[in-house]
Amino acid sequence: MSHSRINLYDFTREALRQQLVRWGFNGMHVRRLWAYLYLELKDSFDDMPDLPAKVRARLTAGARLGLLPTALETDSSDGFTRKYLLALADGERIETVLMRYSGRVTACVSSQVGCAMGCVFCATGQMGYTRHLTPGEIVAQAVHVARALREPRTTVGTCHLLGDKSPGSDAGVRLRNIVLMGMGEPLHNYDAVMQAVDILRDPGGLALGSERITLSTVGVVPGILRLAGEKRPLHLAVSLHAATQAERVALVPAAKKWPLDELIAACRTYSERTGRRIFYEWTLIEGKNDSPEHAYAVGRLLRGLPAQVNLIPLNPTAGYAGAPTRSEAAKRFQKILADEFKLPSTVRQRRGIDIAAGCGQLAVAEA
């Protein structure tokens, strides 16, 4: 994909300063430009009056604000979840989800168009892989949510029309958390994802704290080891879903390339080098991996590791016949982890079921 003008959201603040200098301007202008981009969330260079006219003219000629137009926006009847289908410059579409939990707002962002990992119960995995997102396309999703939190909107059923003037319900709420759990495998697009994380964490911009960014991987071992070596300050979540190699391969085909024993070894290395616990994600599928035997297997697998288990009832997709576990089975699973292995766990609330909030579902439906 090519574009004649640079996307400012692709740049770290230092890289943007260097670009201004290459254009012959004082690099000090980057501070005000950065504030326009990430604090005031401007959508036009004409709306940046504190920059000299020559700087604005050069930006207009050679740069762009890579904002992502909304192809579709839906709200869940649960009142906590809003999903955006965003259009990329090449015509591809990606998903971003705004979620509210206990007064805080989290954006679930995508890192790729589609996904190459092929997890059988995941709508994105069922799509296949198209391409990586650029750093700017990842950052723009967070900017989109931050802007949406400031904009009034009108509800039409479960669809929202941008630019309408009725009061919104998010006034005064800031985007505080990012989870890289949308479409794609973040560690398959490592460099772009980490550059986006650096931009999102910049204290002069969106200023997301490292404790508020979570990256979820299906278990890309080289990426986990690279994270361990770089000691990047973010939370790591590993999609486990099965405690034996045979069962995991059936759900997560990528396990053929990165077997379970290698994955657990990489996780151990990560925790030892960073001092951080890992969140192990377990999608609970009725009759498939939600039995007491499975709970005991998880406990044995993670014994001795600094871990928390996130139990996630399946979000059904058209391409997979499984059903979410029942509440009593999830509670039983959780009790075994706590009583027998002293493993902390949470049962994640199911959100956005009625708006296909599972990764890739909306993109598949609108294709």
C-alpha positions, 0 to 999 in steps of 0.5 A: 500500500502506498500513499504520496503523503506521510501519515503523521500517526506513523511517527514517534515524537522524536521522528516527527521532530526530525521530519520537521528539521528535514523540511527546514523548520525548527524542531521545537514546533513538534511540541505544539504539533504533538499536542494538536494531534493527541491532546486536542485531537485536531482533524485538519492542519487548518485548525492548528493556528499556533503553528507558523503558516509555512509549517502548516502549508508544508504539512498540508502538501506533504503529510496527512492525518490518517484518521479512519472513516467509520464504515459502521458503528453499533452499540450493544444493548448491554450499554457497555460496548460500542463497535466500529468498523473502520475503513483503511485507505486501501479499502480494507476494513478493521474493527475497533471496540470501545468497552466500559468497565467500572467507570473506565474506558478501554479500546480494543484495537486491531493489529492486522487485517485478518489473521494468519493464526487460524484459531478455529473459534475466532472470526478473524482467524476464519477470515485468513490473513491480508496484511499488517497494519502500519503503526499509524493505523494502529494509533489511529484506532486509539485516536478514533475512540478518544475523539468519539468520547468527545463527540455528541452522537445520535442513536438510531436503533443500535447504529450511530451517526457521526456529527449529530448534535444530541448529547452523548453519554461519554462527556468527560471520559478519557481513554485510559486503557488499550488492549491489543486483542482485536483483529490480528496477531500483535507479535506477528506485526511486532515492529509496527505494534511496538512503535504504536505502543511507544506513540500511545505511551508518549507523556505529551500525547495520549499518555497511556501508562504501561500498566494500561496496555495489554498485548494478547498473543496466541503464543508466538514464541519468538515474539514472547522471547523478544519481549522478554529481552527488551523488557517492554513495560506492558501486560502480556496475555497468552491465549492458551485454551488447552493444556495438552498439545493435541487439544491445543492444536485442534483449537489453535493451529499455530501450536503446530509451529510453536508447541505447548512445551516451547510456549510454556518455556518462553513464558517462563523466560519472560516472567523470569526476565521481566518479573511480570506475571502473564495473563493466560486466556482460556476460552471456555467452550461447553463440552470441549475444555470446561470440565474439572479435568481441564481445570486440573490440567491448567493448574498443573501446566501453570504450577510455579509460574506467576500467572492469572487465568482469564476465563472467557465464555466463548463468543459464538461465530458462524464458522464454529459450532461450539457453544459458550460454557454454562455459568456453573461450569465456569464457576466450578473451573474457577474454584478448582484453580483457586482451591487446588492450585492457588491460581487467581482467575477471573470470569470475563463478562460477556460483552457485545454479543448482540453486535458481534463484538468477537474479533472479526465478526463484524468485518465478516458480516459486512464483507 
